[in-house]
Amino acid sequence: MTKLDLITIGRSSVDLYGAQIGGRLEDMGSFDKYIGGSPTNIACGTARLGLKSAVITAVGDEHMGRFVTEQLAREGVNTDGVKVDPERLTALVLLGIRDQEQFPLIFYRENCADMGLTVDDIDPAFIQSARAVVATGTHLSHPQVEAATIKALDIARAAGLQTALDIDYRPNLWGVAGHGDGENRFVASDAVTTKLQSTLHLFDLIVGTEEEFHIAGGTTDTIAALRAVRAVSGATLVCKRGADGAVAFVGEIPDSLDEGAAGPGFPIEVFNVLGAGDGFMSGLLKGWLDGEDWPTALKYANACGAFAVSRHGCTPAYPSWDELQFFFARGIKRPDLRNDAELEQVHWATNRSGDWSSVKTFAFDHRLQLEEMQGYTLEKGAAFKELCLAAAMKVQDGKPGYGILCDNRIGRSALHQASGTGLWIGRPTELPGSRPIAFEPELGEDLGNLREWARENVVKLLVFCHPDDDDKTSKMQIARVKRLFTAARRNGLEFLLEIIPSKVGPVDDHTSAVLIQSFYDAGVYPDWWKLEPFKTDAAWTNAVAAIERNDPRTRGIVVLGLDAPEAELAASFALAARQPLVKGFAVGRTIFGDAARAWLKGEMADDAAITQMVGRYTRLCNIWDKARADARLNEE
């Protein structure tokens, strides 16, 4: 039985996309970093659509190579076929968006890692584990990688797999255009045509633009080019026609492109054509491998291409399967899809990486409470937070489902050490105790310093609010929350909103639910909610209903501790664990309070402090796990 739906083979790179739109590539001042390379994009795009995808490529044994491999894993792509080359560097591409017609790019691929693939890197068993192999034209441009690609295709055909080719013609990667001509999509070349035609018989599906079929067919007459390809290949030919959609030809090529099988198109604003073909190919492969008819497969392809054309970047622009279905059901509300708030929320929520179905969090982001303790200095506070991290790491011990809350003002060293450990990391932004909410000065007046945050940091904001707040206070707080939420999204950071109404006024079973609705009404869609430990099932039911009614794709809820003793927390956990949307807890002083007071006064050694915190954190984790297990047992 196969374990993969498809394997792509060929280019991989790090794409550095100019962040300034409308300027020359020469004038770009900053870049956004994405995964890239046509086969790599297609592997990610099909994985987002629910296919089990893999890629055969190579990366360098360096930071960018690890970025590519790790990002592939985050996208759900199998990386068994990714070779790590100790001699070569990962390919790099610089790209820009000049206007609706010009998209300059420079390929840095001189002896890059993926051009080091050899026939020895092609594992027959791995190829045979898939239903299809997808090649791209660039890796037919050099004898060594061509041989590796042909070997993979020969194995696939011998095993009865489907094979597909994205012509993916880049003249400068074939050596028929200069380094500064990366944007050019067509330069006639008899040598390239001859090379392509020698391989076209190996494919069941061949996909390209009109210009790409021109190079494959050896003529700029599109119908004649398609017929030339048909003369050497029985593959289904899919010709992309830009704004006019695409057509598929199964048999003989008719006299007009309009006579081919077509799917519905989607009239959207062109923002960025780079990577649109890979998005199109991802949708087409989804339909093809699912056995859909060509109009349906082309519908998927056209829609995925439309998403790519409307957004920044290649892989980041591609839709999830849920997003695609949402788009089909709802339709186009505005042609600039990247500015469609409802659609972008679905895109964001269905493409987040990481499994956080459980988040047991040690919260030591406290600032004011620590600063008020006897013996505190900034240096000692920072050192103590490193002990907190050490305790958290001992409890985590490499296992999933654990997290920390840590600040940058006192806990900077611990915060930075936590990066890359596999911990869920929340980072506070509020000025402690502020009401109306005020932000930590480190964020900057315009919140622009969020651009300096590690991408794995979750923006956490605590708001003391209540439904009985006066109109001025309520509007001010909601506006500031919306401002931070918007800034977090702009910087690709998840957002956690914590609300504590009990510190402001009396609460009942509806208080938090009313507050939750008020934030959704303002357009704030937290990835996470951090809520008080409610005392009744009704309060939990109302809060959960308010969240799921507005955002069925939310990450979930963590329940806070409020410095409660363990026995009280156990009771609150038992109630919260009945709600599947509650993913865990975020508890702080119950774990570290006694250790902090003793350690800051010099009455407790480092090891003793860590041991005490490990014991308390472990007990809380066990209490939560038991509460969750009991809740599931009761459901059954």
VMD Tcl script that draws the C-alpha trace (Angstrom):
set ca {
  {0.00 0.00 0.00}
  {1.23 3.50 -0.78}
  {1.90 5.91 2.04}
  {2.25 9.03 -0.14}
  {0.04 10.60 -2.78}
  {2.84 12.33 -4.66}
  {6.54 13.05 -4.67}
  {7.87 16.16 -6.37}
  {11.49 16.38 -7.47}
  {13.74 19.35 -8.18}
  {14.39 22.85 -6.92}
  {14.27 24.10 -3.36}
  {15.34 27.50 -2.12}
  {14.93 30.25 0.39}
  {12.88 33.04 -1.16}
  {13.61 36.55 0.06}
  {10.65 38.66 -1.00}
  {11.01 42.41 -1.02}
  {8.64 43.85 1.58}
  {8.23 47.19 -0.19}
  {5.66 47.09 -2.98}
  {6.08 49.27 -6.06}
  {9.81 49.86 -5.69}
  {12.75 48.55 -7.63}
  {14.51 45.46 -6.36}
  {17.58 47.68 -6.12}
  {15.81 49.83 -3.55}
  {14.34 47.13 -1.29}
  {15.10 47.84 2.35}
  {13.78 44.64 3.91}
  {12.73 41.17 2.86}
  {10.33 38.48 4.06}
  {11.76 34.97 4.13}
  {9.76 32.07 2.72}
  {10.35 28.56 1.43}
  {10.63 28.40 -2.37}
  {11.43 26.47 -5.53}
  {8.69 25.14 -7.79}
  {8.67 21.47 -6.66}
  {8.96 22.56 -3.04}
  {6.07 25.00 -3.43}
  {3.96 22.30 -5.08}
  {4.69 19.82 -2.29}
  {3.55 22.40 0.26}
  {0.54 23.48 -1.80}
  {-0.75 19.94 -2.22}
  {-0.13 19.17 1.46}
  {-2.30 22.14 2.38}
  {-5.03 20.64 0.22}
  {-4.88 17.37 2.14}
  {-2.61 15.24 -0.03}
  {0.26 13.25 1.48}
  {3.17 14.94 -0.24}
  {6.94 14.58 -0.29}
  {9.80 16.28 -2.13}
  {13.12 14.99 -3.41}
  {15.56 17.87 -3.30}
  {18.73 18.92 -1.52}
  {19.67 21.66 0.91}
  {22.92 22.80 2.47}
  {24.12 21.75 5.89}
  {23.53 25.24 7.27}
  {20.87 27.48 8.74}
  {18.93 28.07 5.52}
  {18.93 24.38 4.71}
  {17.51 23.64 8.13}
  {14.91 26.36 7.59}
  {13.74 24.67 4.38}
  {13.58 21.23 5.99}
  {11.85 22.46 9.13}
  {9.35 24.54 7.17}
  {8.53 21.56 4.97}
  {7.79 19.57 8.12}
  {5.62 22.39 9.46}
  {3.67 22.32 6.21}
  {3.09 18.58 6.62}
  {5.45 17.55 3.79}
  {7.43 14.32 4.11}
  {11.15 15.16 4.15}
  {12.61 11.65 3.75}
  {13.78 12.60 0.25}
  {15.57 15.81 1.27}
  {19.32 15.37 0.97}
  {21.59 17.44 3.20}
  {24.67 18.35 1.16}
  {27.72 19.28 3.26}
  {29.56 20.75 0.26}
  {26.95 23.06 -1.26}
  {24.78 25.92 -0.07}
  {20.98 26.07 -0.16}
  {19.71 27.98 -3.19}
  {18.56 31.56 -2.67}
  {16.17 33.73 -4.67}
  {15.55 37.48 -4.32}
  {12.17 38.65 -5.56}
  {10.22 41.88 -5.80}
  {6.82 43.24 -6.76}
  {7.42 46.29 -8.96}
  {3.88 46.73 -10.27}
  {1.17 44.57 -11.87}
  {3.44 43.69 -14.77}
  {7.00 43.58 -13.40}
  {8.19 41.02 -10.86}
  {11.99 41.10 -10.82}
  {13.89 38.16 -9.39}
  {17.46 36.97 -9.09}
  {18.37 33.29 -8.74}
  {21.42 32.42 -6.64}
  {21.88 28.84 -7.81}
  {25.52 28.49 -8.83}
  {26.39 24.93 -7.80}
  {23.58 25.03 -5.22}
  {22.59 22.03 -3.11}
  {19.63 20.82 -5.17}
  {21.80 20.78 -8.31}
  {23.95 18.24 -6.50}
  {21.30 15.50 -6.67}
  {22.58 12.31 -8.27}
  {21.07 9.00 -9.32}
  {22.35 7.55 -6.04}
  {19.98 9.87 -4.18}
  {16.93 8.25 -5.79}
  {15.62 5.44 -3.59}
  {13.37 3.04 -5.55}
  {11.44 2.02 -2.43}
  {10.71 5.66 -1.63}
  {9.49 6.34 -5.17}
  {7.31 3.23 -5.10}
  {5.66 4.39 -1.87}
  {3.76 7.11 -3.77}
  {0.92 7.24 -6.27}
  {2.55 9.87 -8.47}
  {5.87 11.56 -9.24}
  {5.91 15.21 -10.32}
  {8.96 16.64 -12.08}
  {9.73 20.21 -13.08}
  {11.62 21.34 -16.14}
  {14.59 23.04 -14.50}
  {16.03 19.72 -13.35}
  {16.22 18.55 -16.93}
  {18.68 21.37 -17.69}
  {21.86 19.68 -16.39}
  {23.05 16.13 -17.09}
  {23.50 15.10 -13.43}
  {20.13 16.24 -12.09}
  {18.46 15.20 -15.33}
  {19.75 11.66 -14.77}
  {18.38 11.66 -11.21}
  {15.01 12.92 -12.44}
  {14.81 10.39 -15.26}
  {15.68 7.56 -12.86}
  {12.81 8.58 -10.57}
  {10.43 8.72 -13.53}
  {11.56 5.35 -14.89}
  {11.01 3.73 -11.49}
  {7.60 5.37 -11.23}
  {6.45 4.22 -14.65}
  {7.73 0.69 -14.09}
  {5.73 0.58 -10.85}
  {2.56 1.88 -12.54}
  {2.63 5.30 -10.85}
  {1.23 8.43 -12.44}
  {3.78 10.98 -13.67}
  {3.42 14.71 -14.26}
  {5.61 17.53 -15.58}
  {5.40 21.22 -14.82}
  {7.49 22.65 -17.68}
  {8.55 25.51 -15.37}
  {10.72 27.19 -18.03}
  {13.21 29.70 -16.65}
  {15.50 30.75 -19.52}
  {18.34 31.88 -17.29}
  {18.35 28.55 -15.43}
  {18.89 26.88 -18.78}
  {21.76 29.23 -19.53}
  {19.98 31.05 -22.37}
  {19.47 34.33 -20.46}
  {21.61 36.33 -18.07}
  {21.56 36.44 -14.26}
  {19.73 39.76 -14.31}
  {17.03 38.38 -16.59}
  {15.33 36.08 -14.09}
  {11.96 37.66 -14.78}
  {12.05 36.64 -18.44}
  {9.75 33.70 -19.07}
  {10.60 32.96 -22.71}
  {13.70 32.82 -24.86}
  {13.58 30.52 -27.88}
  {16.20 27.76 -27.85}
  {16.41 24.74 -30.12}
  {18.65 23.01 -27.56}
  {16.08 23.40 -24.78}
  {13.28 22.23 -27.08}
  {15.25 19.15 -28.09}
  {16.05 18.29 -24.48}
  {12.44 18.68 -23.34}
  {11.04 16.68 -26.24}
  {13.37 13.79 -25.41}
  {11.57 13.37 -22.05}
  {7.93 14.26 -22.77}
  {6.99 10.64 -23.44}
  {7.61 9.88 -19.75}
  {4.57 11.81 -18.51}
  {0.84 11.27 -18.08}
  {0.21 14.97 -17.45}
  {2.12 17.97 -18.81}
  {1.34 21.48 -17.61}
  {2.62 24.83 -18.81}
  {1.83 28.35 -19.88}
  {1.50 29.14 -23.58}
  {5.13 30.31 -23.54}
  {6.22 27.07 -21.88}
  {4.47 25.02 -24.52}
  {6.18 27.22 -27.09}
  {9.59 26.07 -25.80}
  {8.42 22.46 -25.48}
  {6.93 22.48 -28.97}
  {9.58 24.58 -30.69}
  {7.23 27.23 -32.10}
  {5.48 30.37 -30.88}
  {2.22 29.25 -32.50}
  {0.44 27.78 -29.47}
  {-1.73 25.29 -31.35}
  {1.25 24.13 -33.41}
  {3.34 23.84 -30.24}
  {0.70 21.72 -28.51}
  {0.52 19.48 -31.57}
  {4.30 19.10 -31.56}
  {4.14 18.00 -27.92}
  {1.27 15.66 -28.73}
  {3.40 14.07 -31.46}
  {5.85 12.79 -28.84}
  {3.56 12.35 -25.80}
  {0.15 10.91 -25.08}
  {-0.12 12.91 -21.85}
  {-3.05 15.11 -20.97}
  {-1.87 18.63 -21.79}
  {-2.99 21.52 -19.60}
  {-2.30 24.95 -21.03}
  {-2.46 27.94 -18.68}
  {-3.80 31.11 -20.30}
  {-3.39 33.71 -17.57}
  {-6.57 35.71 -16.99}
  {-8.39 33.45 -19.48}
  {-8.00 30.43 -17.21}
  {-6.69 27.11 -18.46}
  {-7.71 24.30 -20.80}
  {-7.01 20.57 -20.82}
  {-6.52 18.40 -23.93}
  {-6.82 14.64 -23.51}
  {-6.64 13.56 -27.17}
  {-5.99 15.35 -30.43}
  {-5.34 19.08 -30.30}
  {-8.23 21.06 -31.85}
  {-7.92 24.20 -33.93}
  {-8.72 26.53 -31.02}
  {-7.71 26.64 -27.36}
  {-11.33 27.38 -26.54}
  {-12.26 23.83 -27.53}
  {-10.35 22.29 -24.62}
  {-11.92 21.24 -21.32}
  {-12.11 24.26 -19.02}
  {-13.03 25.09 -15.46}
  {-14.49 28.28 -14.02}
  {-12.17 31.23 -13.59}
  {-12.02 33.73 -10.74}
  {-11.73 37.43 -11.56}
  {-9.35 38.81 -8.96}
  {-6.86 41.65 -8.77}
  {-3.32 40.76 -9.86}
  {-0.91 41.59 -7.07}
  {1.91 39.06 -7.47}
  {2.27 36.47 -10.24}
  {5.37 34.84 -8.68}
  {4.48 31.34 -7.54}
  {1.01 31.46 -9.07}
  {1.83 28.58 -11.41}
  {2.86 26.40 -8.49}
  {-0.40 27.22 -6.73}
  {-2.27 26.32 -9.92}
  {-0.36 23.03 -10.19}
  {-1.18 22.20 -6.57}
  {-4.91 22.57 -7.16}
  {-4.72 20.67 -10.44}
  {-2.88 17.75 -8.84}
  {-5.43 17.61 -6.04}
  {-8.23 17.19 -8.56}
  {-6.25 14.84 -10.82}
  {-5.17 12.50 -8.05}
  {-8.63 12.54 -6.48}
  {-10.08 11.35 -9.80}
  {-12.12 14.48 -10.46}
  {-13.13 15.40 -14.02}
  {-11.04 18.06 -15.76}
  {-13.49 20.95 -15.25}
  {-13.42 20.26 -11.50}
  {-9.65 19.83 -11.38}
  {-9.24 23.07 -13.33}
  {-11.64 24.81 -10.95}
  {-9.35 23.84 -8.06}
  {-6.31 24.92 -10.06}
  {-7.74 28.29 -11.10}
  {-8.83 29.07 -7.56}
  {-5.44 28.16 -6.06}
  {-3.76 30.28 -8.70}
  {-6.08 33.17 -7.85}
  {-5.10 32.98 -4.19}
  {-1.42 33.04 -5.14}
  {-1.83 36.00 -7.49}
  {-3.54 38.03 -4.78}
  {-1.04 37.53 -1.94}
  {2.57 38.14 -0.98}
  {4.93 35.20 -1.28}
  {4.51 31.81 -2.92}
  {3.85 28.96 -0.47}
  {2.39 31.28 2.22}
  {-0.29 32.36 -0.26}
  {-1.65 28.91 -1.03}
  {-5.00 27.88 0.48}
  {-5.88 25.04 2.77}
  {-8.61 22.65 1.68}
  {-11.04 24.16 4.21}
  {-10.22 27.63 2.93}
  {-10.80 26.56 -0.66}
  {-14.21 25.11 0.21}
  {-15.10 28.27 2.13}
  {-14.14 30.33 -0.92}
  {-16.25 28.22 -3.27}
  {-19.27 28.38 -0.96}
  {-19.08 32.10 -0.20}
  {-17.72 33.48 -3.47}
  {-15.65 36.57 -4.16}
  {-16.55 39.56 -2.00}
  {-13.67 41.73 -3.16}
  {-11.13 41.10 -5.94}
  {-8.10 41.89 -3.77}
  {-8.35 38.69 -1.76}
  {-5.52 39.62 0.62}
  {-7.73 42.45 1.93}
  {-10.81 40.27 2.44}
  {-10.79 40.11 6.25}
  {-13.16 37.14 6.50}
  {-11.23 35.09 3.97}
  {-7.87 36.05 5.46}
  {-9.05 34.88 8.88}
  {-9.87 31.46 7.42}
  {-6.50 31.44 5.62}
  {-4.63 32.29 8.81}
  {-6.53 29.90 11.05}
  {-6.31 26.87 8.74}
  {-2.61 27.25 7.90}
  {-1.15 27.70 11.39}
  {1.52 25.13 12.12}
  {2.01 23.04 15.22}
  {-0.18 20.67 17.19}
  {-1.22 22.47 20.36}
  {-4.10 20.22 21.33}
  {-2.58 20.29 24.83}
  {-0.78 23.26 26.39}
  {0.32 22.88 30.01}
  {1.97 26.22 30.68}
  {4.32 27.43 33.39}
  {3.66 31.18 33.54}
  {6.57 33.22 34.85}
  {5.95 36.40 32.86}
  {5.20 38.24 36.12}
  {7.00 41.55 36.50}
  {5.32 43.67 39.15}
  {4.86 40.75 41.55}
  {8.53 39.81 41.29}
  {9.76 43.40 41.57}
  {7.88 43.77 44.87}
  {9.60 40.77 46.47}
  {12.32 41.29 49.08}
  {15.82 41.03 47.60}
  {14.77 41.65 44.00}
  {17.15 43.27 41.53}
  {16.89 43.16 37.76}
  {19.95 40.93 37.56}
  {18.61 38.51 40.18}
  {15.15 38.54 38.59}
  {16.65 37.56 35.24}
  {18.66 34.78 36.86}
  {15.58 33.45 38.66}
  {13.62 33.31 35.42}
  {16.39 31.20 33.94}
  {15.78 28.80 36.84}
  {12.08 28.81 35.95}
  {12.95 27.89 32.37}
  {15.25 25.13 33.59}
  {12.36 23.73 35.65}
  {10.00 23.91 32.69}
  {12.52 22.13 30.48}
  {12.97 19.34 33.01}
  {9.23 18.74 33.09}
  {8.90 19.00 29.31}
  {11.84 16.63 28.72}
  {11.36 16.81 24.95}
  {7.67 15.90 25.08}
  {4.98 17.91 23.22}
  {2.23 19.93 24.85}
  {4.18 22.13 27.27}
  {4.58 25.88 27.32}
  {5.83 28.92 29.15}
  {4.82 32.54 29.55}
  {7.92 34.71 29.85}
  {8.47 38.44 29.57}
  {11.26 40.33 27.83}
  {11.77 43.06 30.45}
  {13.10 40.83 33.25}
  {13.17 37.44 31.55}
  {14.94 38.30 28.30}
  {17.72 35.75 28.72}
  {15.25 32.97 29.55}
  {12.95 34.03 26.70}
  {15.76 33.80 24.17}
  {17.03 30.50 25.57}
  {13.55 29.01 25.17}
  {13.54 29.62 21.42}
  {13.71 26.39 19.47}
  {13.09 24.12 22.45}
  {9.64 22.96 21.32}
  {7.93 24.86 24.11}
  {4.86 26.96 23.36}
  {6.05 30.49 24.23}
  {3.72 33.32 25.22}
  {5.12 36.82 25.75}
  {3.24 39.63 27.54}
  {2.68 43.08 26.09}
  {0.62 44.88 28.73}
  {2.06 47.25 31.28}
  {1.35 45.32 34.51}
  {-1.77 46.46 36.33}
  {-2.73 49.05 33.69}
  {-6.38 49.95 33.26}
  {-7.19 51.22 30.69}
  {-4.71 48.95 29.04}
  {-1.27 50.35 28.34}
  {1.58 48.60 26.54}
  {5.13 47.83 27.55}
  {7.29 50.70 26.22}
  {9.56 48.20 24.46}
  {6.84 47.70 21.80}
  {7.34 51.26 20.55}
  {4.77 54.00 20.07}
  {3.52 52.38 16.84}
  {3.93 48.79 18.13}
  {6.51 48.49 15.38}
  {8.99 46.60 17.52}
  {6.88 43.47 17.17}
  {8.90 42.99 13.97}
  {11.83 42.08 16.24}
  {9.98 39.24 17.98}
  {10.81 35.61 17.29}
  {8.07 34.13 15.12}
  {7.32 31.42 17.67}
  {6.44 34.00 20.35}
  {2.71 34.37 20.98}
  {1.59 37.94 21.66}
  {-0.17 37.85 25.04}
  {-2.33 40.71 26.31}
  {-4.07 40.88 29.69}
  {-7.06 43.22 29.90}
  {-8.92 44.08 33.09}
  {-12.37 44.70 31.68}
  {-16.02 44.28 32.61}
  {-19.37 44.62 30.81}
  {-20.25 47.42 33.24}
  {-17.26 49.56 32.20}
  {-18.21 53.07 31.17}
  {-18.45 53.68 27.43}
  {-15.20 55.66 27.21}
  {-13.13 53.01 29.00}
  {-14.70 50.17 27.06}
  {-14.13 51.77 23.65}
  {-10.58 52.77 24.53}
  {-9.64 49.28 25.67}
  {-11.24 47.54 22.71}
  {-9.51 49.93 20.30}
  {-6.13 49.22 21.89}
  {-6.71 45.47 21.79}
  {-7.67 45.74 18.10}
  {-4.54 47.76 17.41}
  {-2.27 45.15 18.99}
  {-4.13 42.27 17.36}
  {-3.72 43.91 13.94}
  {-0.02 44.50 14.55}
  {0.46 40.88 15.65}
  {-1.15 39.56 12.47}
  {0.88 41.95 10.32}
  {4.01 40.44 11.84}
  {2.88 36.82 11.56}
  {2.48 36.32 15.31}
  {-0.28 34.43 17.09}
  {-2.33 36.39 19.60}
  {-3.57 35.42 23.07}
  {-6.16 37.58 24.80}
  {-6.56 37.25 28.56}
  {-9.56 38.84 30.25}
  {-10.09 39.08 34.02}
  {-13.41 40.72 34.87}
  {-13.51 39.50 38.48}
  {-10.82 42.03 39.47}
  {-13.04 44.85 38.21}
  {-16.56 44.00 39.34}
  {-19.01 41.24 40.24}
  {-19.28 38.35 37.80}
  {-21.94 35.83 36.87}
  {-22.33 33.03 34.35}
  {-22.59 35.47 31.43}
  {-19.90 38.04 32.24}
  {-16.99 36.59 30.29}
  {-19.21 35.50 27.38}
  {-20.43 39.09 26.95}
  {-16.86 40.38 26.97}
  {-15.74 37.74 24.46}
  {-18.50 38.77 22.08}
  {-17.55 42.44 22.36}
  {-14.04 41.71 21.10}
  {-15.28 39.62 18.20}
  {-17.71 42.40 17.31}
  {-14.70 44.70 17.02}
  {-12.94 42.32 14.59}
  {-10.51 40.78 17.08}
  {-9.98 37.04 16.50}
  {-7.57 35.73 19.14}
  {-5.76 32.52 18.35}
  {-5.92 31.83 22.07}
  {-8.09 32.89 25.00}
  {-6.86 32.88 28.58}
  {-9.82 32.83 30.95}
  {-10.48 32.79 34.65}
  {-11.26 29.47 36.36}
  {-15.06 29.66 36.33}
  {-16.99 28.16 39.20}
  {-19.96 26.78 37.22}
  {-20.54 24.64 34.14}
  {-22.90 27.31 32.84}
  {-20.17 29.96 32.82}
  {-17.89 27.65 30.85}
  {-20.65 26.67 28.45}
  {-21.53 30.31 27.76}
  {-17.90 31.35 27.20}
  {-17.15 28.42 24.90}
  {-20.34 29.02 22.93}
  {-19.39 32.68 22.41}
  {-15.99 31.68 21.02}
  {-17.17 28.84 18.79}
  {-20.05 30.91 17.44}
  {-17.63 33.55 16.19}
  {-14.49 31.53 15.45}
  {-14.87 27.75 15.11}
  {-11.18 27.55 14.13}
  {-9.69 29.10 17.26}
  {-6.68 27.38 18.84}
  {-8.50 27.18 22.15}
  {-8.49 28.30 25.78}
  {-6.01 28.05 28.63}
  {-7.28 28.53 32.16}
  {-5.29 30.81 34.46}
  {-4.39 30.18 38.08}
  {-4.74 33.51 39.97}
  {-2.22 32.31 42.59}
  {-4.67 29.70 43.85}
  {-3.50 26.76 46.01}
  {-3.19 23.36 44.35}
  {-6.40 21.96 45.84}
  {-8.41 24.88 44.51}
  {-6.76 24.59 41.12}
  {-7.61 20.88 41.01}
  {-11.28 21.70 41.45}
  {-11.20 24.38 38.75}
  {-9.30 22.06 36.38}
  {-11.95 19.37 36.82}
  {-14.63 21.82 35.69}
  {-12.61 23.32 32.83}
  {-11.47 19.95 31.48}
  {-15.06 19.08 30.59}
  {-14.78 21.61 27.75}
  {-12.79 20.24 24.77}
  {-11.96 23.81 23.74}
  {-9.91 24.22 26.93}
  {-6.47 22.96 25.94}
  {-4.67 23.36 29.25}
  {-3.61 25.84 31.89}
  {-1.26 28.76 32.46}
  {-0.27 28.87 36.12}
  {2.56 30.86 37.67}
  {2.84 31.85 41.32}
  {1.37 28.56 42.53}
  {4.50 27.02 41.00}
  {7.21 29.62 41.56}
  {5.96 31.93 44.34}
  {7.55 30.25 47.36}
  {10.77 29.49 45.51}
  {11.08 33.09 44.29}
  {10.62 34.59 47.74}
  {13.17 32.26 49.30}
  {15.70 32.40 46.46}
  {15.67 36.21 46.15}
  {16.44 36.50 49.88}
  {19.29 34.04 49.56}
  {17.51 31.36 51.57}
  {17.31 28.76 48.79}
  {19.95 27.47 46.37}
  {19.48 27.17 42.62}
  {19.05 23.40 42.59}
  {16.55 23.49 45.43}
  {14.50 26.17 43.70}
  {14.45 24.20 40.46}
  {13.53 20.99 42.28}
  {10.65 22.65 44.11}
  {9.28 24.21 40.90}
  {9.66 20.95 38.98}
  {7.67 19.14 41.66}
  {4.85 21.69 41.69}
  {4.67 22.01 37.91}
  {4.67 18.22 37.53}
  {1.85 17.85 40.04}
  {-0.27 20.44 38.21}
  {0.37 18.67 34.90}
  {-0.70 15.39 36.44}
  {-3.81 17.01 37.94}
  {-4.73 18.45 34.53}
  {-4.10 15.17 32.70}
  {-6.28 13.30 35.19}
  {-9.04 15.91 34.93}
  {-8.99 15.61 31.12}
  {-8.97 11.80 31.26}
  {-11.87 11.78 33.73}
  {-13.83 14.18 31.53}
  {-13.34 11.95 28.48}
  {-14.31 8.89 30.47}
  {-17.52 10.57 31.59}
  {-18.31 11.51 27.98}
  {-18.06 7.86 26.98}
}
mol new
graphics top color blue
foreach p $ca { graphics top sphere $p radius 0.5 }
foreach p [lrange $ca 0 end-1] q [lrange $ca 1 end] { graphics top cylinder $p $q radius 0.2 }
display resetview
